[in-house]
Amino acid sequence: PLFTAISMPSITFAIFLLVAFTHHPPSLAFSTGGKMSATSTADTSHGIGTQQLAFRLGYVTDVEGHLDYFEQFVAHSNVLDKVEETSTSDRLDLRLREGCFFVYGGDSVDKGPGDIRLCRALVSLKKRYPDRVFLLVGNRDLNKLRFSAELSNEDMERSIDEIPAPHWDPNAPTLRAYLEEVAKTKGLATAEDVNTRVERLRYMLKHTLGCPDTFEFRRQELAILNGNCDVEAISDDQVVENFVHEVEHPEGSLRQYLENANVAAIVGNTLFVHGAVDANTMKYVPREDTRFERPLSRPPGKICDDVEDWVDALNDYLKAGLRDYRSRPLWDENRTTRGGEALLALQNRAAVWGRSIISNCYGDGGCITTDHALQYLNDPDRSELEEKDPLVFENVSSNPRDPK
């Protein structure tokens, strides 16, 4: 068995996992959907990816724009330091201590007013210490690639009824239903009266991305970045434009994060990914033409029996997806595909039939693993549908003690 310890505020989880690769396997580190941090000293005498016999490694994940939380982590870290001389309210500069490594586990944005500054700080750190800093992509990082196509002028010209509800959530309202409610609240007659980019983005954030407060968080951050001006001075349209800019422009903060990140990283003898390495995700790499949709059958992929080959293939998949996004960020004529489609699929359980190394997780409300989670995972009625309906993988928590 391999030992992994993950620290959360006031909670520490110890997890034993057996991983079936063809050579000495790495231990595992992963995110379970909430803020986590850990600092450990690792023995790498059997390790992969570093020549040092021992080193100190810092790890934190799922900060999701909570810059104050991240600065608290740095203040307690014995791996990172805040550079006080150059850090300001609109800029955070970090220093990595000699002989140390740092891994950020993914999900940099969405739940606080620090998305842009956090991404910039992490990317700057990565660029200055490229061999000792590793950034991982999370679902909240990758799914923002949707903004380019879904907030484009071309999409705004389409009928409201041509915009489908999220394929992974049958309970989510349609865009029309959402806009009708907005129109009613504003005393307007029809959904078309409020069919703006602003309301399209609010719909996406609330009903398809799980972050209804992010619009106002971004307004707050833009006020800080514009000389601490009044929040009211930042218009709705400025907020929308910035969301698109940060992922679409080559120098945008989130775009830079994605360009400098990995799906997986091996440091010493430890494998880091954002999601869960389980019986479904282990060794699997989707095909580069995988679609962001609810498939009718299990989409094909390839199996890598060697852990280093698997990690390389996952990271190559990310690079190929970003190249695709750069070449065609908007929809095709029939609104069936756009650049980066495979990366949107990678972070969506339904699209890859429950095999998302990004979104599969061990967490059940922050716990590993509850009786309720195991009961749902092993429910025979649910399991029977695994070959028929990819939606049955939603809300499933993987079992880290699964001997498979």
N, C-alpha and C positions, 0 to 999 in steps of 0.2 A: 504493500500500500504506500501511497505517496501522501505526504502531509502538506497541507496548505492552511495557513492561519490568516484570516481576514479581520481587520479591526474596523468596527463602526463606533460612533459615539456611544460609549458606555456598554458596548456589546462586543464580544470576540467570538468568532465562530472557528472551530477547528474541524476540518473536513478531510476525510480519508478517501482517496480515489485510486482506482486501479485502471491504468490506461494501456490499451493493447496496441502499441506500435512495435515496429520490427527491431528497434534497438533500445538502449536504455532511455526510458521516457522522461520528459521533464515533469516537474511538479506543475500545478495549475494555479493561475490566479484569474479571477473573473469578477465582473460586476453583477449584482443582483437587483439593480434597479433603484438604489438609493445611494446617498453619499457614503463613501467609505474611504478610509485612509489607513495606511500601515507603513511602518518603517522596520526593516529587518536586516540582519547581517546574514548573508548567504554563503554557504560553502559550495564552491563551483568546481571542486576537484573532478567531478564527473560531468561538468556542465558543457553547454553549447553557447557559443557566441561571445565569449570573453576569455582572455588569457589569464586574468587574475584568479588566484586561488580563493580569495575572499574579498568581499566588497560590501558596501552599505547601499541599500536601495530604498528609495522612497516611492510610495504609491498612493494615489488618490483618484477617485473616479466620480462621475455623475455630479459634478459641481453645478452644472446647468445654469450658469450665469450668476450664481451666488458669490460674487467677488469677495464680499466680507468674510464668508466662510472659508474661501480659499486662502485669504490673507491670514486667517487664524491658523489654518493648517501650516502655512509657511512659517509663522511665528513659533510654532512648536516643533518644526522639522529640524532634524540634524543632518539633512541632505541639501535643502534649499535655504537661501537667504534672500530677503528683500533688500534691494539696493536703495537705501533711504535717500542717498544724495540725488538720484535722478527720478525717483518715483513721485508722482503727483496724483491728484484726484482723477485725472484722465489718462494716467499711464502707470503701469506696474512693471518695474524692472526686477528681474530675478538673477541670482547667481547660483550655480551648482558647485557644491564643494568638491575639492580635489578627491579623486578616487571613488566618487559616488555616482550612482545611477538614479534616474527618475523615470517613472512610467505614469502617464496620465491615461486612465482607462476608458475615456470616451464620454459622450454626452456633455458637451461644453456649453450648450445653450438652452434657453427656454424658460427657466423658472425664476429668474432674477434680473436686476437691471445692470448686469455686468457682462453680457454676452461678448460684446466687441472687445472690451479691454482684456477679458480672460483669454480669448482666442489670440489676441495680439501678443500677450505675455507668454503664452505657451509656445507659439510659433517662434518668437524671438529666442526663447530658451533653446528650442530644438535646433535652430540655425547656428547658434553659438556653440552648442555641444552636440553635434549630430550623431556621434557614436555612443553617447551616454544618456541621451534623452529619447524617449519613445512615446509618441502620441498614437492613440488608438481611435478608430472611428466607432461611434455609437449610432443607434437609430436616430437620435435627435440631431445628429450632425448630418447624416446622409439624407434624411427625408426632406431637408430644405432645398435639395436640388429640384424639387417640384415647383418652386416659386417661378422659375424662369418661364416655363411653359404655361402654367396655370394662372399666372397673373399677366400674361402677355396681352398686347392689344388684339392679337388674333383670337385669343380665347374669349376676350370680352365681347367680341362681335358675334360669338356663337349664341344660339338660343340657350336660355337658362336650363331648359329641359334636356339639352345635350350634355350637360355636366353631370356625370354619374356620382352617386353617393359612394363613400369609401367601401371598396369590395370586401374589406376585412371586418366590417362592423355593420351587421344588418340592422342594428338599432339606431344608427345615426340618421338624422334627418337629411332629406335631400336639400340641395341648394335652394330650390324653389320654396320648400317649406320654411327654411330659415329666413329667407328674404321676405316672405309673406308676414312672418312674425315681426321682423324689423319694421316693415312698412306699417303694420298695425300699431306698433309702439310709437311711431313718428306721426301717426295720423294721415298717412298717405294711402293711396287707393290700391296700388298693385306692387307686386314684387319687382317689376321692371323699374319702378320709380326709385328703388334703392339698390339697383344692380350696378354697383361701382366696384373699383378695385379694392377700395377700403373694406367694403362689406364682404367681398370675396375672400380677402385675407382673414378677416375676423372669423368667417365661417370655417376656413381651413384650420386656423389655430384652435378654435373651440371644439370643432366636431370631427376633425380628421387628424390632428396632431397632439391633442390632449394638453393644450397649454393656453387656456382662455385669457390669462392675464398678461401674456407675452407682448401684446400690442402696446399696452401702457408701460410695461417695463422698458420697451425699446424707446418710447418717447422720453422716459426719464433719463436713459443713458445718453440719448442724443442731446438733451439739454446740458448734461455734464460735459460732453465732448464739444459743445458749442459755447464754451466759456462759462459754464454754470448759469446759463440763461434761464428764464422762467420756463417751466414745462409747457405752459399755454402757448409759448412762442413756436413750439414745434407742431406743425400741422399734421393732420391725418395723412395727407398725400406724401409728406416728407418721410413719415414712418414707413409707408408702403415702399417708396423708392429705396429706402435704406435696406429693408429686408432683401429686396432683389439684388441690390448692389453688393451686399456683403457676401453673397454666394456666387454671383455671376461675374463680377469684375475680377480680373486676375489678381489684383491686390486687395480684394475684399477679405475681411478678417476670417470669415468662415471658409471661404474658398482657399485661403492660404493654409488654414488648419487641415482641410481635406488633402491638399496637395502634399503636405508634409507628414501625413499620418500613415498608419498601417492598419490592416485588419487584425493582424496577429504579430506578436514579437516574442522572441526567445532571448532572455537575459540570464546568463548563467545556465542553470538547469530548470528554469521556470518559464512556462508558456503563459503569455498574457493575451486574453481576448476580452471583448466587451461582454459577450453573452455567456452561454453555457456550452461546455464540451460534454456532450451526452451521446447516447447510442445513436441518435438521429444525425447530429451534426459532425461527429468525429470523422475525420478523414475526407469529408465531402466538400467538393467545390462545384458550384453551379456552372452551367454553360454561360458563355458571355452573351448569348442572345436570350437569356431568361427574361420574361416579361413581368412587369409590375401589374399583376392582375390576379384574379381568382382562377387558377387553371382548372381544366376539366380532368386532367390526369397528372400523375406525379411527373414533374419536369425532369429531364435527364441531367446528369452531371458526371463528374469523374471522381474516382476514389484514389487518394494518395496514401499508401501504406507506410511511408516514411514521414516522420513528423516534420523534419526540415523541408522536405519537398512540399508537404501540405501547407506550411506557413508561406513558403515562397509562392505557391500557386494562389493562395488567398490574396497575397499582396499584389501579385501580378494582375489578379482579377480587379482589384481596386484601381490600379493604374490604367487598365484598359477601359474601365467604366468612366473614369475621369477624361480620358482622351475622347471617348464617345460624347460625353457631355460638352466638352469644349467645341467639338465639331458641329453639333446640332442641338443646342439647348432648347429649341422650340419644338412644338408638335409637328408631325408630318401632316400632309394635306387632309388625311382622313381622321386625324386625332386618335391614332392607334398606337403610336410609339414616339419617343423623343430620346435625345441623348441622355445617358446616365440611367437608362431604364433598368439595366442589370443591377446597378447599385441600389436603386429603390427596391428592387426585388430581394436583394440580399438581406435587407433589414426588415422584411415583412414576412412573417411566418407563413401566411396563406400562400404567398407567391412561390415560396420554395418548399411547400408541402411539409411545414414543420421542421425544417432543417436550417434554421437561421442561426449562424454562429454569432450574429449581432443581437437578435431579439429573444432567442430561447434563453431561459433564465432559471436559476435555482430559487429565486426569491418568492415568497408568498407573504406579502405584506411586510417585507423586511426580515423574514424569518427563514432559516434553513434547518430542516424542512418540517412542516407541520403535518399532523395526522390528516388534516383536511386536504392538504396538497397531495399527499400520497393517495388518499382515497379517490380524489378526482382523477389523478394520473392513471390509476389502475382500474377505474370504473369500466366494467366490461362493455356496457352500452356505448360509452365514448370510444373505447379502443376499437370496437367493431367497425366504427365509421372511419378509422384512420386511412383506409385504402379508398374511401369514397368521397370524403369531404375535407378539404384542407382547413376549414374553419374550426374543426374539432381540436386543433392544436392551440387555438387562442386560449389564453388564461391558464395554460398548463404550466406547472412548475416541474422542472426536471429533478430527478432524484440523484443527488451527488454520491449516494452510496450504492447506486445501481452497479452490480458486478459486471454487467455487460459493457 
